[in-house]
Amino acid sequence: MRPLFHPAIEDVRPEAILHALSDPERVLMYAQLLGSKRRKHARPCRTWASG
């Protein structure tokens, strides 16, 4: 698996977020994460890649 890239928040453009959310699969993932009661225990994305 390739390493995940995390841009600095000031480099994130609103249009890029809207583009990503135009994909129904990504919207579903976001909605599931948003509604998760365990989100305070979630690992950062970079640790998912390493298992």
PDB file of N, CA, C and O in Angstrom:
ATOM      1  N   MET A   1       0.849  -1.171   0.000  1.00  0.00           N
ATOM      2  CA  MET A   1       0.000   0.000   0.000  1.00  0.00           C
ATOM      3  C   MET A   1       0.894   1.233   0.000  1.00  0.00           C
ATOM      4  O   MET A   1       1.888   1.296   0.723  1.00  0.00           O
ATOM      5  N   ARG A   2       0.529   2.200  -0.812  1.00  0.00           N
ATOM      6  CA  ARG A   2       1.317   3.431  -0.871  1.00  0.00           C
ATOM      7  C   ARG A   2       1.051   4.287   0.371  1.00  0.00           C
ATOM      8  O   ARG A   2      -0.031   4.214   0.955  1.00  0.00           O
ATOM      9  N   PRO A   3       2.037   5.097   0.776  1.00  0.00           N
ATOM     10  CA  PRO A   3       1.846   5.971   1.938  1.00  0.00           C
ATOM     11  C   PRO A   3       0.773   7.028   1.667  1.00  0.00           C
ATOM     12  O   PRO A   3       0.617   7.491   0.538  1.00  0.00           O
ATOM     13  N   LEU A   4       0.046   7.397   2.701  1.00  0.00           N
ATOM     14  CA  LEU A   4      -0.985   8.424   2.580  1.00  0.00           C
ATOM     15  C   LEU A   4      -0.355   9.804   2.672  1.00  0.00           C
ATOM     16  O   LEU A   4       0.589  10.015   3.433  1.00  0.00           O
ATOM     17  N   PHE A   5      -0.876  10.730   1.904  1.00  0.00           N
ATOM     18  CA  PHE A   5      -0.389  12.109   1.910  1.00  0.00           C
ATOM     19  C   PHE A   5      -1.406  12.971   2.646  1.00  0.00           C
ATOM     20  O   PHE A   5      -2.596  12.925   2.334  1.00  0.00           O
ATOM     21  N   HIS A   6      -0.957  13.744   3.605  1.00  0.00           N
ATOM     22  CA  HIS A   6      -1.823  14.635   4.367  1.00  0.00           C
ATOM     23  C   HIS A   6      -1.350  16.070   4.195  1.00  0.00           C
ATOM     24  O   HIS A   6      -0.340  16.459   4.782  1.00  0.00           O
ATOM     25  N   PRO A   7      -2.062  16.866   3.400  1.00  0.00           N
ATOM     26  CA  PRO A   7      -1.641  18.260   3.215  1.00  0.00           C
ATOM     27  C   PRO A   7      -1.907  19.082   4.480  1.00  0.00           C
ATOM     28  O   PRO A   7      -2.746  18.728   5.308  1.00  0.00           O
ATOM     29  N   ALA A   8      -1.187  20.162   4.602  1.00  0.00           N
ATOM     30  CA  ALA A   8      -1.455  21.099   5.691  1.00  0.00           C
ATOM     31  C   ALA A   8      -2.851  21.683   5.482  1.00  0.00           C
ATOM     32  O   ALA A   8      -3.277  21.858   4.340  1.00  0.00           O
ATOM     33  N   ILE A   9      -3.558  21.984   6.545  1.00  0.00           N
ATOM     34  CA  ILE A   9      -4.942  22.472   6.438  1.00  0.00           C
ATOM     35  C   ILE A   9      -5.028  23.747   5.599  1.00  0.00           C
ATOM     36  O   ILE A   9      -6.019  23.959   4.901  1.00  0.00           O
ATOM     37  N   GLU A  10      -4.010  24.590   5.660  1.00  0.00           N
ATOM     38  CA  GLU A  10      -4.056  25.819   4.869  1.00  0.00           C
ATOM     39  C   GLU A  10      -3.884  25.550   3.369  1.00  0.00           C
ATOM     40  O   GLU A  10      -4.150  26.425   2.545  1.00  0.00           O
ATOM     41  N   ASP A  11      -3.438  24.337   3.017  1.00  0.00           N
ATOM     42  CA  ASP A  11      -3.311  23.958   1.611  1.00  0.00           C
ATOM     43  C   ASP A  11      -4.553  23.255   1.066  1.00  0.00           C
ATOM     44  O   ASP A  11      -4.620  22.970  -0.130  1.00  0.00           O
ATOM     45  N   VAL A  12      -5.524  22.975   1.912  1.00  0.00           N
ATOM     46  CA  VAL A  12      -6.743  22.295   1.475  1.00  0.00           C
ATOM     47  C   VAL A  12      -7.704  23.326   0.895  1.00  0.00           C
ATOM     48  O   VAL A  12      -8.079  24.287   1.567  1.00  0.00           O
ATOM     49  N   ARG A  13      -8.095  23.117  -0.354  1.00  0.00           N
ATOM     50  CA  ARG A  13      -8.983  24.053  -1.039  1.00  0.00           C
ATOM     51  C   ARG A  13     -10.432  23.582  -0.913  1.00  0.00           C
ATOM     52  O   ARG A  13     -10.704  22.388  -1.044  1.00  0.00           O
ATOM     53  N   PRO A  14     -11.365  24.504  -0.661  1.00  0.00           N
ATOM     54  CA  PRO A  14     -12.786  24.120  -0.558  1.00  0.00           C
ATOM     55  C   PRO A  14     -13.302  23.380  -1.792  1.00  0.00           C
ATOM     56  O   PRO A  14     -14.104  22.454  -1.669  1.00  0.00           O
ATOM     57  N   GLU A  15     -12.849  23.781  -2.973  1.00  0.00           N
ATOM     58  CA  GLU A  15     -13.322  23.100  -4.183  1.00  0.00           C
ATOM     59  C   GLU A  15     -12.838  21.651  -4.248  1.00  0.00           C
ATOM     60  O   GLU A  15     -13.511  20.804  -4.835  1.00  0.00           O
ATOM     61  N   ALA A  16     -11.684  21.359  -3.655  1.00  0.00           N
ATOM     62  CA  ALA A  16     -11.194  19.978  -3.618  1.00  0.00           C
ATOM     63  C   ALA A  16     -12.067  19.130  -2.684  1.00  0.00           C
ATOM     64  O   ALA A  16     -12.334  17.962  -2.968  1.00  0.00           O
ATOM     65  N   ILE A  17     -12.502  19.715  -1.590  1.00  0.00           N
ATOM     66  CA  ILE A  17     -13.395  19.004  -0.671  1.00  0.00           C
ATOM     67  C   ILE A  17     -14.724  18.718  -1.353  1.00  0.00           C
ATOM     68  O   ILE A  17     -15.244  17.606  -1.270  1.00  0.00           O
ATOM     69  N   LEU A  18     -15.269  19.715  -2.021  1.00  0.00           N
ATOM     70  CA  LEU A  18     -16.547  19.521  -2.718  1.00  0.00           C
ATOM     71  C   LEU A  18     -16.416  18.485  -3.835  1.00  0.00           C
ATOM     72  O   LEU A  18     -17.333  17.694  -4.056  1.00  0.00           O
ATOM     73  N   HIS A  19     -15.289  18.484  -4.533  1.00  0.00           N
ATOM     74  CA  HIS A  19     -15.060  17.491  -5.577  1.00  0.00           C
ATOM     75  C   HIS A  19     -15.026  16.085  -4.974  1.00  0.00           C
ATOM     76  O   HIS A  19     -15.640  15.163  -5.511  1.00  0.00           O
ATOM     77  N   ALA A  20     -14.312  15.924  -3.863  1.00  0.00           N
ATOM     78  CA  ALA A  20     -14.233  14.614  -3.213  1.00  0.00           C
ATOM     79  C   ALA A  20     -15.609  14.147  -2.762  1.00  0.00           C
ATOM     80  O   ALA A  20     -15.925  12.962  -2.867  1.00  0.00           O
ATOM     81  N   LEU A  21     -16.432  15.062  -2.262  1.00  0.00           N
ATOM     82  CA  LEU A  21     -17.756  14.691  -1.770  1.00  0.00           C
ATOM     83  C   LEU A  21     -18.763  14.485  -2.904  1.00  0.00           C
ATOM     84  O   LEU A  21     -19.908  14.109  -2.651  1.00  0.00           O
ATOM     85  N   SER A  22     -18.353  14.726  -4.136  1.00  0.00           N
ATOM     86  CA  SER A  22     -19.256  14.454  -5.258  1.00  0.00           C
ATOM     87  C   SER A  22     -19.278  12.958  -5.578  1.00  0.00           C
ATOM     88  O   SER A  22     -20.123  12.500  -6.348  1.00  0.00           O
ATOM     89  N   ASP A  23     -18.370  12.211  -5.000  1.00  0.00           N
ATOM     90  CA  ASP A  23     -18.324  10.756  -5.171  1.00  0.00           C
ATOM     91  C   ASP A  23     -19.222  10.117  -4.108  1.00  0.00           C
ATOM     92  O   ASP A  23     -18.958  10.282  -2.918  1.00  0.00           O
ATOM     93  N   PRO A  24     -20.270   9.396  -4.500  1.00  0.00           N
ATOM     94  CA  PRO A  24     -21.205   8.815  -3.532  1.00  0.00           C
ATOM     95  C   PRO A  24     -20.539   7.894  -2.502  1.00  0.00           C
ATOM     96  O   PRO A  24     -20.966   7.848  -1.348  1.00  0.00           O
ATOM     97  N   GLU A  25     -19.506   7.167  -2.908  1.00  0.00           N
ATOM     98  CA  GLU A  25     -18.814   6.288  -1.961  1.00  0.00           C
ATOM     99  C   GLU A  25     -18.104   7.099  -0.878  1.00  0.00           C
ATOM    100  O   GLU A  25     -18.114   6.722   0.294  1.00  0.00           O
ATOM    101  N   ARG A  26     -17.494   8.204  -1.271  1.00  0.00           N
ATOM    102  CA  ARG A  26     -16.801   9.047  -0.296  1.00  0.00           C
ATOM    103  C   ARG A  26     -17.788   9.727   0.640  1.00  0.00           C
ATOM    104  O   ARG A  26     -17.508   9.888   1.828  1.00  0.00           O
ATOM    105  N   VAL A  27     -18.940  10.126   0.114  1.00  0.00           N
ATOM    106  CA  VAL A  27     -19.964  10.729   0.965  1.00  0.00           C
ATOM    107  C   VAL A  27     -20.442   9.716   1.998  1.00  0.00           C
ATOM    108  O   VAL A  27     -20.650  10.061   3.161  1.00  0.00           O
ATOM    109  N   LEU A  28     -20.615   8.480   1.578  1.00  0.00           N
ATOM    110  CA  LEU A  28     -21.044   7.432   2.506  1.00  0.00           C
ATOM    111  C   LEU A  28     -20.006   7.213   3.605  1.00  0.00           C
ATOM    112  O   LEU A  28     -20.358   7.094   4.778  1.00  0.00           O
ATOM    113  N   MET A  29     -18.728   7.160   3.227  1.00  0.00           N
ATOM    114  CA  MET A  29     -17.671   7.005   4.233  1.00  0.00           C
ATOM    115  C   MET A  29     -17.666   8.179   5.202  1.00  0.00           C
ATOM    116  O   MET A  29     -17.537   7.989   6.412  1.00  0.00           O
ATOM    117  N   TYR A  30     -17.806   9.378   4.678  1.00  0.00           N
ATOM    118  CA  TYR A  30     -17.823  10.574   5.529  1.00  0.00           C
ATOM    119  C   TYR A  30     -19.012  10.533   6.487  1.00  0.00           C
ATOM    120  O   TYR A  30     -18.866  10.820   7.675  1.00  0.00           O
ATOM    121  N   ALA A  31     -20.173  10.182   5.978  1.00  0.00           N
ATOM    122  CA  ALA A  31     -21.371  10.120   6.821  1.00  0.00           C
ATOM    123  C   ALA A  31     -21.211   9.075   7.914  1.00  0.00           C
ATOM    124  O   ALA A  31     -21.638   9.295   9.047  1.00  0.00           O
ATOM    125  N   GLN A  32     -20.605   7.947   7.590  1.00  0.00           N
ATOM    126  CA  GLN A  32     -20.388   6.912   8.597  1.00  0.00           C
ATOM    127  C   GLN A  32     -19.413   7.374   9.660  1.00  0.00           C
ATOM    128  O   GLN A  32     -19.620   7.124  10.847  1.00  0.00           O
ATOM    129  N   LEU A  33     -18.346   8.050   9.242  1.00  0.00           N
ATOM    130  CA  LEU A  33     -17.384   8.572  10.207  1.00  0.00           C
ATOM    131  C   LEU A  33     -18.010   9.648  11.091  1.00  0.00           C
ATOM    132  O   LEU A  33     -17.779   9.690  12.299  1.00  0.00           O
ATOM    133  N   LEU A  34     -18.797  10.503  10.476  1.00  0.00           N
ATOM    134  CA  LEU A  34     -19.426  11.594  11.202  1.00  0.00           C
ATOM    135  C   LEU A  34     -20.404  11.066  12.249  1.00  0.00           C
ATOM    136  O   LEU A  34     -20.503  11.619  13.344  1.00  0.00           O
ATOM    137  N   GLY A  35     -21.117  10.010  11.916  1.00  0.00           N
ATOM    138  CA  GLY A  35     -22.109   9.462  12.825  1.00  0.00           C
ATOM    139  C   GLY A  35     -21.570   8.444  13.810  1.00  0.00           C
ATOM    140  O   GLY A  35     -22.314   7.937  14.649  1.00  0.00           O
ATOM    141  N   SER A  36     -20.283   8.140  13.718  1.00  0.00           N
ATOM    142  CA  SER A  36     -19.703   7.126  14.587  1.00  0.00           C
ATOM    143  C   SER A  36     -19.611   7.614  16.023  1.00  0.00           C
ATOM    144  O   SER A  36     -19.116   8.710  16.288  1.00  0.00           O
ATOM    145  N   LYS A  37     -20.085   6.803  16.935  1.00  0.00           N
ATOM    146  CA  LYS A  37     -19.984   7.125  18.362  1.00  0.00           C
ATOM    147  C   LYS A  37     -18.572   6.876  18.879  1.00  0.00           C
ATOM    148  O   LYS A  37     -18.224   7.318  19.973  1.00  0.00           O
ATOM    149  N   ARG A  38     -17.763   6.174  18.103  1.00  0.00           N
ATOM    150  CA  ARG A  38     -16.412   5.838  18.527  1.00  0.00           C
ATOM    151  C   ARG A  38     -15.370   6.759  17.909  1.00  0.00           C
ATOM    152  O   ARG A  38     -14.178   6.462  17.996  1.00  0.00           O
ATOM    153  N   ARG A  39     -15.767   7.853  17.294  1.00  0.00           N
ATOM    154  CA  ARG A  39     -14.802   8.677  16.570  1.00  0.00           C
ATOM    155  C   ARG A  39     -13.716   9.251  17.466  1.00  0.00           C
ATOM    156  O   ARG A  39     -12.619   9.533  16.984  1.00  0.00           O
ATOM    157  N   LYS A  40     -13.988   9.435  18.763  1.00  0.00           N
ATOM    158  CA  LYS A  40     -12.932   9.955  19.625  1.00  0.00           C
ATOM    159  C   LYS A  40     -11.825   8.931  19.833  1.00  0.00           C
ATOM    160  O   LYS A  40     -10.735   9.277  20.289  1.00  0.00           O
ATOM    161  N   HIS A  41     -12.100   7.675  19.503  1.00  0.00           N
ATOM    162  CA  HIS A  41     -11.107   6.618  19.624  1.00  0.00           C
ATOM    163  C   HIS A  41     -10.498   6.240  18.277  1.00  0.00           C
ATOM    164  O   HIS A  41      -9.690   5.314  18.196  1.00  0.00           O
ATOM    165  N   ALA A  42     -10.881   6.950  17.229  1.00  0.00           N
ATOM    166  CA  ALA A  42     -10.400   6.607  15.884  1.00  0.00           C
ATOM    167  C   ALA A  42      -8.912   6.886  15.768  1.00  0.00           C
ATOM    168  O   ALA A  42      -8.387   7.836  16.349  1.00  0.00           O
ATOM    169  N   ARG A  43      -8.249   6.033  15.002  1.00  0.00           N
ATOM    170  CA  ARG A  43      -6.826   6.229  14.746  1.00  0.00           C
ATOM    171  C   ARG A  43      -6.652   7.208  13.590  1.00  0.00           C
ATOM    172  O   ARG A  43      -7.511   7.287  12.711  1.00  0.00           O
ATOM    173  N   PRO A  44      -5.553   7.951  13.584  1.00  0.00           N
ATOM    174  CA  PRO A  44      -5.291   8.804  12.419  1.00  0.00           C
ATOM    175  C   PRO A  44      -5.165   7.950  11.170  1.00  0.00           C
ATOM    176  O   PRO A  44      -4.761   6.791  11.255  1.00  0.00           O
ATOM    177  N   CYS A  45      -5.503   8.504  10.014  1.00  0.00           N
ATOM    178  CA  CYS A  45      -5.451   7.760   8.748  1.00  0.00           C
ATOM    179  C   CYS A  45      -4.095   7.146   8.500  1.00  0.00           C
ATOM    180  O   CYS A  45      -4.011   6.043   7.961  1.00  0.00           O
ATOM    181  N   ARG A  46      -3.032   7.829   8.879  1.00  0.00           N
ATOM    182  CA  ARG A  46      -1.690   7.301   8.584  1.00  0.00           C
ATOM    183  C   ARG A  46      -1.432   5.976   9.287  1.00  0.00           C
ATOM    184  O   ARG A  46      -0.586   5.207   8.831  1.00  0.00           O
ATOM    185  N   THR A  47      -2.132   5.680  10.384  1.00  0.00           N
ATOM    186  CA  THR A  47      -1.911   4.406  11.056  1.00  0.00           C
ATOM    187  C   THR A  47      -2.737   3.292  10.428  1.00  0.00           C
ATOM    188  O   THR A  47      -2.436   2.120  10.656  1.00  0.00           O
ATOM    189  N   TRP A  48      -3.767   3.610   9.646  1.00  0.00           N
ATOM    190  CA  TRP A  48      -4.555   2.581   8.979  1.00  0.00           C
ATOM    191  C   TRP A  48      -3.705   1.849   7.950  1.00  0.00           C
ATOM    192  O   TRP A  48      -3.833   0.637   7.782  1.00  0.00           O
ATOM    193  N   ALA A  49      -2.848   2.579   7.270  1.00  0.00           N
ATOM    194  CA  ALA A  49      -2.037   1.984   6.215  1.00  0.00           C
ATOM    195  C   ALA A  49      -1.066   0.952   6.781  1.00  0.00           C
ATOM    196  O   ALA A  49      -0.720  -0.013   6.099  1.00  0.00           O
ATOM    197  N   SER A  50      -0.626   1.147   8.016  1.00  0.00           N
ATOM    198  CA  SER A  50       0.341   0.216   8.607  1.00  0.00           C
ATOM    199  C   SER A  50      -0.339  -0.912   9.359  1.00  0.00           C
ATOM    200  O   SER A  50       0.335  -1.803   9.874  1.00  0.00           O
ATOM    201  N   GLY A  51      -1.665  -0.891   9.432  1.00  0.00           N
ATOM    202  CA  GLY A  51      -2.405  -1.976  10.041  1.00  0.00           C
ATOM    203  C   GLY A  51      -2.714  -1.694  11.445  1.00  0.00           C
ATOM    204  O   GLY A  51      -3.341  -2.513  12.116  1.00  0.00           O
TER     205      GLY A  51
END
